[in-house]
């Protein structure tokens, strides 16, 4: 967002998303997962900006009262570059970082156990719901539910699938809450950790460089260098 344009976000995506993903050997999963989650937003941004960009004068295509402009297309490409960088970074984090490691490291740094639990639950929500949804779909198919027919059959199959997913999520939250209470989750004071992820000096240097790069990019943008 700070760098702006198209070239900057593309270079950033290559350096901090695709190169680490190649090192972790998750490029294919990264691309597929990132496209799955960002495609609706990307298509919406593309259509809205190309056809309804305010102030566009260079007309590329006319469909009735709707006009596609070059200015809208340029802005849409810029938005798509940003979406690719953001969704790629989030997906890379999800594919290469275990939620348990994040929770333990946050607690080691003094973060409240409640906040750490919220972070863990947020990271695990989507994959848990996907797994539960697939299990429910298989169970409903074994009972004769048609989820692969025409459009009407697919629409009719939404309620028997979505309902159990939501109810199952609520039941899981209750079970997890009871399990945490039984393990003394709400007790006051910091907990004693028996293990935490290794934090190498090189990783600390890179982390601080990334933190310092943010105000540096802001200063460069304010000075007109970006």
C-alpha positions as CSV (number, residue, x, y, z in Angstrom):
1,X,0.0,0.0,0.0
2,X,2.8,2.4,0.8
3,X,4.9,1.6,-2.3
4,X,2.0,2.0,-4.7
5,X,2.1,1.4,-8.4
6,X,2.4,-2.1,-10.0
7,X,6.2,-2.7,-10.2
8,X,6.8,-2.3,-6.4
9,X,4.1,-4.7,-5.2
10,X,5.2,-7.3,-7.9
11,X,8.8,-7.1,-6.8
12,X,7.8,-7.3,-3.2
13,X,5.6,-10.4,-4.0
14,X,8.5,-12.1,-5.7
15,X,11.1,-11.4,-3.0
16,X,9.1,-12.0,0.2
17,X,6.4,-14.5,-1.0
18,X,7.5,-16.6,-4.0
19,X,11.2,-17.0,-3.1
20,X,10.5,-18.1,0.5
21,X,7.7,-20.3,-0.8
22,X,10.2,-21.9,-3.3
23,X,12.6,-22.5,-0.4
24,X,9.8,-24.2,1.6
25,X,8.5,-26.1,-1.5
26,X,5.0,-24.8,-1.2
27,X,4.7,-22.7,-4.4
28,X,1.9,-24.8,-5.9
29,X,-0.1,-24.9,-2.8
30,X,0.5,-21.2,-2.2
31,X,-0.8,-20.3,-5.7
32,X,-3.8,-22.5,-5.5
33,X,-4.8,-21.4,-2.0
34,X,-4.2,-17.7,-2.6
35,X,-6.2,-17.8,-5.8
36,X,-9.1,-19.5,-4.1
37,X,-9.4,-16.9,-1.3
38,X,-8.5,-13.8,-3.3
39,X,-10.3,-14.5,-6.6
40,X,-13.7,-13.1,-5.6
41,X,-12.2,-9.9,-4.4
42,X,-9.9,-9.6,-7.4
43,X,-12.8,-10.1,-9.9
44,X,-14.9,-7.6,-8.0
45,X,-12.1,-5.0,-8.0
46,X,-11.4,-5.6,-11.7
47,X,-15.0,-5.2,-12.8
48,X,-15.8,-2.2,-10.7
49,X,-12.7,-0.2,-11.6
50,X,-12.6,-1.1,-15.3
51,X,-16.2,-0.2,-16.0
52,X,-17.1,2.3,-13.3
53,X,-13.8,4.2,-12.6
54,X,-14.7,7.9,-12.1
55,X,-13.1,10.4,-14.4
56,X,-11.9,7.9,-17.0
57,X,-11.6,9.5,-20.5
58,X,-9.8,6.9,-22.6
59,X,-12.6,4.5,-23.6
60,X,-11.5,0.9,-24.5
61,X,-14.9,-0.7,-24.8
62,X,-18.5,0.3,-24.7
63,X,-21.3,-2.0,-23.6
64,X,-24.6,0.0,-23.7
65,X,-24.3,2.7,-21.1
66,X,-21.2,1.1,-19.5
67,X,-17.7,2.1,-20.6
68,X,-14.4,0.4,-19.9
69,X,-11.6,3.0,-19.6
70,X,-7.9,2.7,-19.7
71,X,-7.5,4.6,-16.5
72,X,-9.8,2.2,-14.7
73,X,-7.9,-0.8,-16.1
74,X,-4.6,0.7,-14.9
75,X,-6.0,1.3,-11.4
76,X,-7.5,-2.3,-11.4
77,X,-4.1,-3.8,-12.2
78,X,-2.6,-1.8,-9.4
79,X,-5.3,-3.2,-7.0
80,X,-4.7,-6.7,-8.2
81,X,-0.9,-6.4,-7.6
82,X,-1.7,-5.3,-4.0
83,X,-4.2,-8.1,-3.5
84,X,-1.6,-10.7,-4.8
85,X,1.0,-9.4,-2.3
86,X,-1.4,-9.4,0.7
87,X,-3.1,-12.8,0.0
88,X,0.3,-14.4,-0.9
89,X,1.9,-13.2,2.3
90,X,-1.0,-14.4,4.5
91,X,-1.1,-17.8,2.7
92,X,2.6,-18.3,3.0
93,X,2.4,-17.7,6.7
94,X,-0.4,-20.2,7.0
95,X,1.4,-22.9,5.0
96,X,4.8,-22.6,6.7
97,X,4.0,-21.7,10.3
98,X,2.5,-24.0,12.9
99,X,-0.2,-22.3,14.9
100,X,1.1,-23.9,18.1
101,X,4.5,-22.3,17.5
102,X,2.9,-18.8,17.1
103,X,1.0,-19.2,20.4
104,X,4.0,-20.3,22.4
105,X,6.3,-17.6,21.0
106,X,3.7,-14.9,21.7
107,X,3.4,-16.1,25.3
108,X,7.2,-16.1,25.6
109,X,7.3,-12.5,24.6
110,X,4.8,-11.5,27.3
111,X,1.5,-11.5,25.3
112,X,-1.5,-12.5,27.3
113,X,-2.6,-16.1,26.9
114,X,-6.1,-15.0,26.0
115,X,-4.7,-12.9,23.1
116,X,-2.5,-15.8,22.0
117,X,-5.5,-18.1,22.0
118,X,-7.5,-15.7,19.9
119,X,-4.6,-15.6,17.3
120,X,-4.5,-19.4,17.3
121,X,-8.2,-19.8,16.9
122,X,-8.2,-17.2,14.1
123,X,-5.5,-19.0,12.1
124,X,-7.2,-22.4,12.5
125,X,-10.7,-21.3,11.8
126,X,-10.7,-21.6,8.0
127,X,-8.9,-24.9,7.6
128,X,-11.0,-26.4,10.4
129,X,-14.2,-25.3,8.8
130,X,-13.0,-26.6,5.4
131,X,-12.2,-30.0,6.9
132,X,-15.5,-30.2,8.7
133,X,-17.4,-29.1,5.7
134,X,-15.8,-31.8,3.5
135,X,-16.7,-34.4,6.2
136,X,-20.3,-33.3,6.3
137,X,-20.5,-33.3,2.5
138,X,-19.3,-36.9,2.4
139,X,-21.7,-37.8,5.2
140,X,-24.7,-36.2,3.4
141,X,-23.8,-37.9,0.1
142,X,-23.8,-41.2,1.8
143,X,-27.3,-40.5,3.0
144,X,-28.4,-39.8,-0.6
145,X,-28.1,-36.0,-0.8
146,X,-27.4,-34.8,-4.3
147,X,-24.6,-32.2,-4.3
148,X,-23.3,-32.7,-7.8
149,X,-26.3,-32.3,-9.9
150,X,-27.7,-29.2,-11.6
151,X,-27.9,-25.7,-10.1
152,X,-31.2,-26.3,-8.3
153,X,-29.8,-29.5,-6.7
154,X,-26.7,-27.7,-5.5
155,X,-28.8,-24.8,-4.0
156,X,-31.0,-27.3,-2.2
157,X,-27.9,-29.0,-0.8
158,X,-26.6,-25.8,0.8
159,X,-28.8,-25.9,3.9
160,X,-28.1,-29.5,4.9
161,X,-24.4,-28.7,4.7
162,X,-24.1,-25.2,6.1
163,X,-26.4,-26.0,9.1
164,X,-24.3,-28.8,10.5
165,X,-21.0,-26.9,9.8
166,X,-22.3,-23.9,12.0
167,X,-23.7,-26.1,14.7
168,X,-20.5,-28.2,14.8
169,X,-18.4,-25.1,15.1
170,X,-20.5,-23.9,18.0
171,X,-20.2,-27.3,19.7
172,X,-16.5,-27.4,19.2
173,X,-16.1,-23.9,20.8
174,X,-18.0,-25.2,23.8
175,X,-15.8,-28.3,24.1
176,X,-12.6,-26.4,23.6
177,X,-13.7,-23.9,26.3
178,X,-14.4,-26.6,28.8
179,X,-11.0,-28.3,28.0
180,X,-9.2,-25.0,28.5
181,X,-10.9,-24.4,31.8
182,X,-10.0,-27.9,33.0
183,X,-6.3,-27.1,32.2
184,X,-6.3,-23.8,34.2
185,X,-6.3,-21.5,31.2
186,X,-7.8,-18.6,33.1
187,X,-5.5,-18.7,36.1
188,X,-3.7,-15.4,36.8
189,X,0.0,-14.9,36.2
190,X,2.4,-16.0,33.5
191,X,2.8,-19.7,32.6
192,X,6.1,-21.5,32.6
193,X,7.0,-22.6,29.1
194,X,9.0,-25.8,28.7
195,X,9.7,-25.1,25.0
196,X,9.6,-22.3,22.5
197,X,10.6,-21.9,18.8
198,X,14.3,-21.1,18.1
199,X,15.0,-17.5,17.2
200,X,18.2,-17.3,15.2
201,X,20.2,-14.0,15.1
202,X,19.8,-13.9,11.3
203,X,16.0,-14.0,11.7
204,X,16.1,-11.2,14.3
205,X,18.2,-9.0,11.9
206,X,15.8,-9.6,9.0
207,X,12.8,-8.9,11.3
208,X,14.2,-5.5,12.4
209,X,15.1,-4.6,8.8
210,X,11.5,-5.3,7.7
211,X,10.2,-3.1,10.6
212,X,12.6,-0.3,9.7
213,X,11.6,-0.6,6.0
214,X,8.1,0.6,6.7
215,X,9.0,4.1,8.0
216,X,11.7,4.2,5.3
217,X,9.1,3.5,2.6
218,X,6.7,6.1,4.1
219,X,9.5,8.7,4.0
220,X,10.4,7.8,0.4
221,X,6.8,8.1,-0.6
222,X,6.5,11.5,1.1
223,X,9.6,12.7,-0.7
224,X,8.3,11.6,-4.1
225,X,10.9,8.9,-4.6
226,X,8.2,6.1,-4.9
